[in-house]
């Protein structure tokens, strides 16, 4: 396959999923995010670019991170609150976006509880006129592209590569869009993937990407340990759950931490259930990259937004 040049690989119409990203595009986005993090110049645009952040599920890190990324890029952000919007009157997401598009909004960052909600917004027939870049900030239990890419950036900062790295994804796999995004891209980039946590949260959909291994059998072999939050809100019929029992059997205890490789790192998409996925005193331990992930998220989201701006020809650089 012919390699894309830098300008081509940073031009995207939308940012919906990591499924169609080529390795050189991923590398280009990481390079660009690392450039921004190092203090590289932010592009200037010849006209204002208006964006809206539409979060139909609760969010702190992703929502605020996108807002910060937009501000750093000089975008104008239009306030939007789902609780007071016309979606509560039955208006479709498409019609809400069509209205915003009509008044000049050209980029929308959307988090929605429906898997692949974006299929109703893009690739539509010629009778529909939505002309807006959509950036997926998380769809149900489907994909979380920006979290996935900031995770890749964080791993790349530590190791400088992905090929041959051993990565364990541990926890609530069934409901994790982070797991589904990370496992796919990590395998594509050459990492070896393992899964752990309660076995009833591991299913055949994960077998293509890696095997289930008990946490105590892999803890001393992994380069990267990605811990997933237990998502009680997505379990239809929650099994009897004991935080202490989960932590003892599946979580990163102080004792397990001591067995990790010297240069191994711990990651978590947040919010963290302290004393469940990992011991509270390990959240800011030397091997933890939790805060680094949050910091990297701003710069990676800047790179993602810029790629869509470039792909749609918005703003014209000065």
N, C-alpha and C positions, 0 to 999 in steps of 0.2 A: 504494500500500500504506500502511495506517495505521501511523504511527510508534508504537513501543512506548514506554511510559514507563520511567523508570529502574528501578523495582522489577521490572517484568515482564521486562525484557531481561537482568536479572541473576539469573534463576531458571531453572535447568536441571536436568533429572533425571539426566543423565550428561554427560560431556564426552568424546566419542569421535572427532570429526572436525570440521574447519572447514567441511565442505561445506554444512551447513545454517545456518551463522551468517549473520545479516543484518548489513548495514553498521552499523546503529545498535547492535546487540549488540556488535560489535567495538569501536566507539567507546566504549560504556559500559564494557567491560572495560579498555580503555586508560586511560580517565578514572579508574577505580577503582584500577588499578595505580599510576598516577601519584600518586594521593591517598596510597596507602600509602607510596610512595617519599618523598613530601614530609613524612612523619611523621604522617599522619592517624591518627585513633584506630582501633584494632582492635576489631571487634565483640566483645561479651561474650555468652556463651551460658549458659543457665540450667541446663544439664546437660552432662556430659562427652560429647565426640564422639570415637569411636575409629576410627582409620584404619590401613591397612596398605599398605606399599609392596612390590610384588611385581615384581622386576626379573629376568626370565629371560634377559636379555642384559646384558653388561657396561655399566656406566655410572658416570661420576663426576659430571659437571655436573648432569644431569637428576635423578639419584637424590638427591644432596645438596641440590639446590635445592628439591625437593619436601619433603624433611625439614625444611629451614629454614623454608619457607613454613608447614608444619603447626605447627611450634613457635611461630612468630610469631602464628599464629591461636589458639594455646592448645589445639590438638588433642592427644589422647593417641595415640601411635604404637605399634603392636604389632610387635615384631621378626618378620621373616620372611626365611629364607634358603633359596632354591630347592635348594641343594646338600644340605640336610638335611631337606627337606620330603617329604611323601608323594607328590609328583608323581613321585619317583624309584621309587615302588612301582607306578606306573601310574594313580594317581588323576588324574581330569580336573581341569582348571582350574575348571570349574563346581563340582565337588564340594568342592574346596579352599576356594573362596569361600563355598559354602554352610555349611561347617563354621565358618569365621571369622564369618560373618554370625550364625550360631546362638549364638555366645558374646558377641555384642554389637558386632562391627565393622560400621560402617555406610558407610564409604568405602574404596575400594580404588584405588590408583594402580598401573597395570599396564603393564609393557613386555614385549612378547612377539615372538618371531621370526616368528609366523604373521600374514600380512596379514588384517586385519579379524577378529582373534580374538574381538572383542567381540560379533560377531553370534551367537555361541554362548551369550552371557551375558545379553543383553537381548532384548526383543521375543519372549519365549518364550511357550509356551502356558500355560494356567491350571493345569496340573498341577505346574509348577515354582514354587518359593517364594522365590527369591533376591530379597531386598529390600535392595539395596545400590547406592550410587552408584559408577559406574565412571568413572575418569578415565584416558584413554589417554595413556601416556607414550611411545608409539611402537610401531607394529605393522609388523614386517618392513620392507619397502620401500614401505609404504603411506602412513601419515599420522604427523605429529608435531605435534599441535595446540599444545602449550605452547611449543615452539620457534618455531613460526610466529607465535604471538601476541606473544612477547617480541621477535621480529624486527620486528613491526609497531610495537610500542611504541618500539623503538630508532629506527626510521625516523621515526616521528611526533615524537619528541623533537628530531631534527635539523631537520626540514623543516616540521612542523606540519600536513602534509597528505600525500596520496598521489597525487591526480589529476595526471596528466601527468609524474610522475617517471619517469625512465628507469632501469630496474633490470636488471642483468645477473646471471644465475645461471651459474656457471662450474665445471665439473669433472665428477665422477662422477654424472651425471644419472640413469642407469639404476637405480642402487641407492639413490637419495636420497629418503627420506621428507620431508626438509626442502624439497627442490626441489618435490615434488608438493604440499606444503601451501602453501608461500610463493607459488608461481606462481598458484595458484588464487585465493588471497585478495588478492594484489596486483592481479591483473587486475580482480577484482570491485570493488576500491577505486579503480580508475581509473589505475593505473600502466601504463607500457609495458614489456613484458617481452622480454628478449633472452637467448639461451642461447649458451654457448661451452664450449670444452674439446675433448677428442677427439671427432670426429664420430661414431665408432662407439658413443658413449654417448648420442647424441641420436637419438630415434626419432619415429615419427609421433604418438605420444601427446602430445608436447610442442607440436605444430604449432598446436593450438587456442589456445595461450597466448602463443606468441612464436616468432620465427625464429632460426635458428642464424646466428651471425656470428663470424668469427675474432676472437680477443681483441684483436689489435693494431688492428682496424678499429673497435672500440667503446670502447676504454679511455679516450679523451679526451672521450667524449660522455656517459658514465654518471654519474648522481647517486649510485647505490648499486651496489656490487660485492659480491655474495654468493659467496664461494668455498666449494666443497664438498670435504670430505675424500675422498681416494681410498680406497674401502672394499674392500681386498684380501680381507677375510673373506667378502664376499658374491659374489665372482667365482668361478664354478664352474671355468672354465678361464682362468686369468689369462694375458693376453698378456705377452710379454716387457716388463718394466717397468724403466725407468731413472729414478730420482728426478731426476737432473740434467737429463735430456732433457725430462721432463715440465715441470719448472720453467722451462726455457728456452723451450719452445714454448707452454705454456698457463698457467703460473703468474704470480703478481704479483711481478715482479722490481723491483729498485730503479729501473731505467730506466723501466719501465711506470708505477710509482708516481708518478714525476716528471711524467708526462703527464696525470695525472688532474685533473679540475676542482678548483678551489680548495676548494669546500665539499662535495666528494664524500666518501662514507664507505665503509669496507671492513668487511664482516661475515663471520663464519665460525662455524658451529655448534659446532666443536670435536669431538674433539681435533684440533689442528693438526699436520700433517706439516710441520715447519719445513724450509724449503729445497725444498719440493715445491709445495704450493698457494701459499705466499707466502714471501718471504725472511724469515729469522729476525729480522732487524733491523726488520722492518715490523710484527711482531706487536703492538708497543706504540707504533707511530708515531702522529703526530697525527691522521691520518685513520682509524685503526683504532678500531673499536668492540667489539672482542672482549671486553675486560673489562667494558665497559658492558652488553653482552648478558647476561653472567653475572649481573651485579648486577640488571638488570631482570627476569631470569628468576624470582627469588624473589618479587618484587612482583606479577608477572603470574600466577604460580601461586597466590599468595594470592587474587587476584581470581577465578581459575577455581574454586578449591576453595570459596570463599565462595558463588559462584553455584550450585554443586551443593548445598551446605548449605541455601541458601535455597529452592532448587527442591524439595528433598525434605522441607522442614520440620523439619530436624534441630536439636536444641539449643535452640530457642526463645530469642530474644534477651532479656536481662534488661531 
